[in-house]
Amino acid sequence: MLEKSNPILWNVQFCLLYLSRILKVMGENIATIAVVWLLIEMGGDALSSSILFVCSSVPRTLFGPFVSPLLSNEKYQQWIFFSDLFRAITLGLVPILYLSNHLYLWLFFLLVTLQASTGAIYSQSVIALLPRIVAKENIQRANAIMQSSSEVIKLVGLAGAGLLIMFMSTTSAIFLTAVLYLVSALIILFVKTSNYYEQNNNLEELSDERKHQNSKNESYLKRLWEGFEIVRQHSLLNSMCLLVIFVNIGMAPWSALSALFVYQELHGDASTLTLLRISTALGALAMGIVLTKVKIKRLGALFVLAGIVEGTSLLVTGLSDWIWMIVFCCFVMGITLTSFDVPEYVIIQTTVPLHQQAQVYSVITMLGNLFVPIAFVSAGIIANWFGISIVVIIGGMVSIISGIIVYKKSSLSKMTLAET
């Protein structure tokens, strides 16, 4: 199941993409805190906070499949550039309008929605760009490095946002986010793919992609539907998408209610919640390091196992009131986070034709998160009736059962890297 990974990875193009990604993730997580805090300073209440959550998360998920048919196969760098540039402009307008007393609540929500929507362009463009700058044998390692690094940067961004707001101002934090997006956009313009891509990829794949590039007469709707059809007809992708849907539903109660769980069930404070989040990030980092050193041949098995283990960790978390057991479970959940995401990316990048990878990724992301808002609301209602621990346990059972069903009924867990 395991084999040594090829050490040749850190080419200049990957380094540039990596640096752009780091700056983008840093900016996103500073904005996560700063934008919410600015809403509070504007007098926002619980309802407006819920609206802000919808504006910052839902558009990005739903927007992806509709923009993927428009992405040019040879111009992913330009799409990433304009995505980051647009986000820099929209977020940069927020502190300017606020300080000039022209930031109305509806305009604030609109700007947040616009910048969140264009974030989908970055995610799927990176998925499609990576195989064009990294040799196929290093795809897993490249994804692992980017995923594990992102978890660490998330913590740095969250902590940095708090310090910026404390010692400077909320508007300064948001303005810094805009600057980080702008620098990320400028860096991505220096990424080159053509020569490296043609030297390191199969000539048949290049021929297929060129044929696709020459077929410009397909309608937008046909190309849009193509992504959904690929996921529906491809047995591995179909099984993977189903597991993503149910694991995300299972994880929703913990994502939405972890702060209240700490406060009500563990009688802890913000430092306790920080401890749990650090533990999760360390778990994700640890597994990312492992995946940079060891190549997993049975990626499907790792993907399915991660869903089952994540559900088990949620189940133990809901049943336990011992803080260090819950810290350990959060560490395991971090491991499963990387073990879940990296195989998903690699399977798409190695089983889907190059010109369709962005579409397939956006479709799976949209379907995987389509029911999460409903799961958030349902978790809150059930928690009010029966307690937070019960709803976390239910979420864990959903992940475990769905993982077992996919393992028994699908060939996903039997897929090996050689088959890709």
N, C-alpha and C positions, 0 to 999 in steps of 0.2 A: 504493500500500500504506500510505502514511503520510499523516496529516493532523493539523493543529493540534488540541490538546485544548481543551475548554472550561475557562476559568480559574475558573469559579464552582464551588468545591468546599467551601471551608472554612466550612461552616455549623456552628452550635453543636453540633448533634447528632453530626456526624461527629467534631468535636474531642473530644467526651466519649468516644465509642467508641474513638477513636485513643488517648487517654490511658489508658483502661482496658486496651487491648491492650498498650500499652508496659509498664505495670506488671506485667501478667500474664506477658509474655515475660521480663521482668527476673527475676521470682520463679522462673519455671521453670528458668532457667539457673543461678541461684544454687543452687537445690535440686539440680540435676544433679550439681554438685560436692560440696555439703555432705552430701547423703544418702549418697553413696558413701563419703565420708571418715568419716562416723559409723559406717558398717558396719565399716570398717577398725579404728576405735577400739574397736568391740565385739568384735574378734577374728575378723572374717569372713575366709574364705579364697577361693580362686578359684571354688569351686563356689557359695558364697553370693553372690559378686559376679555370677555368671551368672544366678542366680535373681533377684537384684535387678534386673538388666537386663530380664528377662522380665516381672517385676512392674510395672516402670515404663513399658514400651513396648507390650507385647502387649495388655493389657486395654483401653487407650485405642482401639486400632484395632478390636478385635472388638466393643466395646461400642456403638460409634456407630450402626450400622444398627438395633440393637434399641431404642434410645431415641428415634430420630428420629420414629417414628409417634406418640409421646406428646407431642411438642413442639406447643404451641399457636401458631397463626399470629399471634395478637395479643399474645403474652406472651413473646417471645424475650428481652426484657430481664430478666424475672423468672427465666427459666431460667438465663441467664448469671449473675445475682445468686446464685442458690442453688448453682450450680456452683462459683463462686469462694468463696462462704461455706463450703461443705462442705470444699473443699480447704484453706482457711485453718484450719478446725477440726481436720481430720485431721493436717495438718502441725504445727499448734501443739501437739497432744498428744505429738508425738515428743520434743521436748526436755524437756517436763514429765515424761513417763514415764522418760526416760533419766536425768535428774538425780535422780529419786526411786528409781532402781534397779528399776523395774518394766517396762522396755522389753525384753521377751523377743523372741527372734529371729523367732518366728512372728508375733507381734503387729506387729513392725516391718514385715515383708513385707506383712501384711494392710493396714496403714495406707497404705503406699506404693501398693498395688494399688487401694485405694478412691479415693485422690485422683487417681491416673492415669486410672481409669475415668471419673470425672466430668469430666475434662478434655475428653472427646469432646463433651460437651454444649456447652461454650464454643465449640469450633471450628465446628461445624455451625450453631450459633445465629448466630454472627457472619456466616457466609456468607449466611444467609437474611435477616439484619437489615440488612445493608449496602444492598441495593436499596431498602429502605424509608426510608432517610435520605439517600440520594445519588441525584441525577437519573441517568437511564440513560446519558446521554452522558458522565458522569464516572465510571462504574463501573471502567473500566480504570485511570484515574489514581488512584482511591481505593485499589484493590487494590495498585497499584505502590508507593504511599506506605507503606502498612502493611507490605508484604512487605520492602521495602528497609530500612525503619526497624527491623524485627524483627532483621535480620541484624546491624546495628550494636549493638542492645541485647543480642543474644546475647553478643557479645564483652565488652561492659561487665559483663554479669551474670557471665560466667565469670571475668573478672579480679577483679570485686568479691568473688566468693565466695572466691577465693584470699586476698585481702587480709583479709577478715573472719575467715577461719579462722586466718590467720597472726597477726593482731594482737588478735583477741578469742577466739572459740571456734567449734567446729562447731555447737553448739547455738544460739549467737547468730545464725549465718547462717540456720539453718532457721527460727528464730523470726521473723527479718526477712522471710523468704519468706512466712510466714503473714500478716504485717502487710500486705505488698504485695498479696496476694490479697484481703484484707479491704477495703483501700482501693479496689481495682479493682471489687469487688462493689458498694460504695457509690456509686461514680461512675456505673456503668451504670444505676442506678435513675433517674437524671436524664435519660436519653435518651428523647426523645419521637418518635413516628413518625406518629401518625394524621393530623394536619393536613398535614404536609409530604408524606406519602405520597399522600394523595388529591389534592393539588394538582399533583403532579409525575409521576404515572403514568397509564397508559392506562385509561380507564373500563371497557373490555372486560376488561382483566386484573383490575380490582377486582371486576367482576361475577362472573368465573369463580371468584375466590378466595372471595367471599361464598357462592357456591353450594356450594363445597367445605366451608366452615365449617358450613353448614346440614345437610350430610350426616353426621350423627354416628352413624349406625347401622352403619357399616363396622366389621368386627371388627379387632382388633389385628393378627392374622396376615395379614389381607388388606392392611392398610396397610403392614405390614412387607415383604410380598412385592412390593408396588407399586414400591418403590424399585429392586429388582433387575430387575423387568420393564421399567421405563423405560430402564435402562442397556442391557438386552439388546436391546430393540426399536429404540432410537434409534441410528441408524447412526453419527452423529458421536460420541456418548457412548460407544458400544461400542468404536470405534476408539481413542478417547482413553484409555479404561480399559485396553485391551490394552497400549498404549504405556507407560502409567504402571507397569503390572505389570513389564514387561521392563526398563524404564529403572531402576526401583528394584532389581531383581535385579542389573543390571549395575553399579550404584553400590555395592551391598552390600560387595564385597571392599574397596573403598577406605575406606568408612565404618568397617568393622570392623578393618582392618589398617593404617591410615595411620600410627599411632604406631609399630608394629613396622617398617613400611617405612622410616620416617625413621631408626630406630635401627639396623636391620640392613643396609639397602640403601644409605642415604646416610651412615651412620655419624655421624648428627647427634644432637642432644639435644632437650630440651623447648623450647628457644628456636627451634629449626628447625621443630618442629611448630607452634609459635605463629605463626611467620612464614607458614607455609602456610595456616593457618586465617584469619589476618588478610587474606591475599591473596584467599581465597575470599569473605570478607565484603565486601571492597572491590569485588570484581567484582559481587556481588549488589547492593550499594548503587549502583554506577555505572549498572547496567541499570535499576534502580528509578527513578533520576533521569530517565533517558531516557524511560521509559514514563510518567512524570508530565508530560513536555513534549510527547510525540508520541503520537498515537493510531494504533495498528496496526489496519488494516482486515482484513488476513488473519491473524487470530489463530491459526487452525489451522496455517497454514504456519510461523509462529513457534514454535508448540508442537512440531511435528515436527522442525524444524530444530534446536531446542534439544536434543532427545534425541540427534540424530546428532552434533552438535558436542560434547556432553558425552562421548559414547563416544569420539570422536576424541581429546579431551583425556586421557581415561583411558589410551587406547592409547599416546599419546606419553609419558605419565608412566611407564608400565611399561617402555617401551623406553629411556628416558633415565636417565642418572646425573648429569646436569648440574643442579645445584640451582636455578639461575635459570630454566632451561627449565621445571622442575617448578613453580616459583613462578608463572610465567606461565600454565601449564596450570591451576593452582588458581584463578587470577584468572578465566580463561575459564569454569571450572566454576561459579564464583560467578555469572557473567553468565547461564549457562544455567539456573541454579537459579531466578532470578527470571523468566527467559524461559519457563520450564516452568510455574511455579506460577501466575503472574498470568493467562496465557491459560486455564488450567484453571478458575480461579475465574470469570473473565468469561464463558467459554462456558457454564458451568452457570447463572450468574446471568442470562444473556440468552437462553438457548434452552429452559430448563426452567420450567414454570409456577411461580409464586411459592410456592405452598403445598407444592411437592414438592422445592424446592432443597436443603433440609437433608437429606432422605432420599437424594437422588441423590449429594450430596457425601459422605455417610457411607458409602454403598455403594462408591463409587469408591475412597475412602480405605482401606476395609477390604480390598477385593480387591487394591488396589495394594500393600499391605503384608503380605498374607497369606503370601507365600512368602519374605519377607525373613529371618525367623529361620532357615529352612532354608538360604537363601543364605549367611547368616553362618557357620553350621556347616560347610557345604560348602566355603566359601572357606578356612576354617582348615585343613581336612583337605587340600585340594589344595595350599595354601601349604606345609604340612609336607612334602609329597612333592616338589614342583617349584619352590618358592620364591614369595615374595610378588609379585614382578614379573610372573610368569606369570599368576597369578590376577587381577591388576589388568588385564592385557592382555585376558584372556578376558572380564572384565566390560565392558571398552570395546567389544569386538567384539559382545557381546550387545546393547548399546545401539545401536550403529551398524546392525546387521542389522535389528533390530526397527523402527528409525526408517525405514529404506529400504523395508521391506515395507509399513508403514502408509502411507508416501508413495505407493507404487505402487498399492496395492490399495484404498485408502480415499479418500473425498472430503473428508476432514478438512482436508488441506492446501489445498484449493480453496475452503474456506468463507471468506466475507468477512463483515465486521461488518454490512453491509447486510442479509444474509440472516437475521440474528438478530432 
